[in-house]
Structures are given as C-alpha cells and as structure tokens.
Amino acid sequence: QVQLVESGGGLVQPGGSLRLSCAASGTINRYAMGWYRQAPGKQRDLVAQITSSGSTNYADSVQGRFTISRDNAKNTVYLHMNSLKPEDTAVYYCRADLWIGLRYDYWGQGTQVTVSS
C-alpha cells in the first residue's frame, strides 16, 4: 500500500509559477508516476507522466510549460508549472501505477491550483 500526499497548490496570477510535490509513504522507484487534473464539470485528464526509467510525456496543453521530475531517494515526484494560464485551474492529483502481474494503482487526495488575477 502506497499513500500519496500532494502539496504546493494555491492561487497564482496568470504567467506565474508553482511547484507541486507528491510525497509517497513507500518506495516508488518501480512505479510510473503521473499528475492528473480535473476542472469543475470536466473529466480527470493526464497532465504529465514519468516512468520508472525516467521517460516523460506531457499533455499537448502543457508541453513546454510544465516539467515532471522524480526523486526516488525522497519518494517524491514534482510538477514544475510555468507560464500558468487560467485554463490550468483545476484540482491536481498524483498517481502511482505499477503492473507486475497484478495492478497496483494509487491516487492522492489532490491539491487545488487556481490561476486568476
């Protein structure tokens, strides 16, 4: 069982930056880690993902503005968000996903990011 706790959300002006953190209660080095977001009335969508080997992929809407990284020694994943736009406003969730014959899939409780002037 892995528990995930997100932090770093808040209110920021358009064009600003935030760094989200996702701290895991257990070892995550074998997990693919992802950040998802859900705006009111919309589905939860993938924002960025980083595999156990460090490969990354991003949603088109955040490519070039957001960067996902991981520190396995600290069991923590980060999402660096730059040039924030009002449409980035959402609850951001962290996910840990592992398939080794059985599926291990864990989610955090989310952190609110609001981009507004």
QUIHUVEN-V809055 format. One record per backbone hydrogen bond with DSSP energy under -0.5 kcal/mol. NH is the residue of the N-H (numbers start at 1). CO is the residue of the C=O. E is the energy in kcal/mol with one decimal. If there is no record, write none. Layout:
# QUIHUVEN-V809055
nh->NH co->CO e->E
nh->NH co->CO e->E
This chain:
# QUIHUVEN-V809055
nh->5 co->23 e->-2.1
nh->7 co->21 e->-2.1
nh->10 co->112 e->-0.8
nh->12 co->114 e->-2.7
nh->15 co->84 e->-3.3
nh->16 co->13 e->-2.3
nh->18 co->81 e->-2.1
nh->20 co->79 e->-2.6
nh->21 co->7 e->-2.7
nh->22 co->77 e->-2.3
nh->23 co->5 e->-2.6
nh->24 co->75 e->-2.8
nh->25 co->3 e->-2.0
nh->31 co->28 e->-1.9
nh->32 co->97 e->-2.9
nh->33 co->50 e->-2.7
nh->34 co->95 e->-2.5
nh->35 co->48 e->-3.0
nh->36 co->93 e->-2.9
nh->37 co->45 e->-2.3
nh->38 co->91 e->-2.1
nh->42 co->39 e->-2.3
nh->45 co->37 e->-2.8
nh->47 co->35 e->-3.1
nh->48 co->35 e->-1.8
nh->49 co->57 e->-2.3
nh->50 co->33 e->-3.0
nh->51 co->55 e->-2.7
nh->54 co->51 e->-1.3
nh->57 co->49 e->-1.8
nh->59 co->47 e->-2.5
nh->62 co->59 e->-1.6
nh->63 co->59 e->-1.2
nh->65 co->62 e->-2.5
nh->66 co->62 e->-2.2
nh->67 co->80 e->-2.4
nh->69 co->78 e->-1.8
nh->71 co->76 e->-3.1
nh->74 co->71 e->-1.0
nh->75 co->71 e->-0.6
nh->76 co->71 e->-1.9
nh->77 co->22 e->-2.1
nh->78 co->69 e->-2.9
nh->79 co->20 e->-2.2
nh->80 co->67 e->-3.2
nh->81 co->18 e->-3.2
nh->81 co->79 e->-0.6
nh->82 co->65 e->-1.8
nh->82 co->80 e->-0.5
nh->83 co->15 e->-0.6
nh->84 co->16 e->-2.2
nh->88 co->85 e->-2.3
nh->89 co->86 e->-1.8
nh->90 co->113 e->-2.0
nh->91 co->38 e->-2.3
nh->92 co->90 e->-0.5
nh->92 co->111 e->-3.0
nh->93 co->36 e->-2.9
nh->95 co->34 e->-2.5
nh->96 co->106 e->-2.5
nh->97 co->32 e->-2.7
nh->98 co->104 e->-2.8
nh->100 co->98 e->-0.5
nh->100 co->102 e->-2.4
nh->104 co->98 e->-3.3
nh->104 co->102 e->-0.5
nh->105 co->103 e->-0.5
nh->106 co->96 e->-2.8
nh->108 co->94 e->-2.2
nh->109 co->4 e->-0.5
nh->111 co->92 e->-1.9
nh->113 co->90 e->-2.7
nh->114 co->10 e->-2.8
nh->116 co->12 e->-2.1
nh->116 co->114 e->-0.7
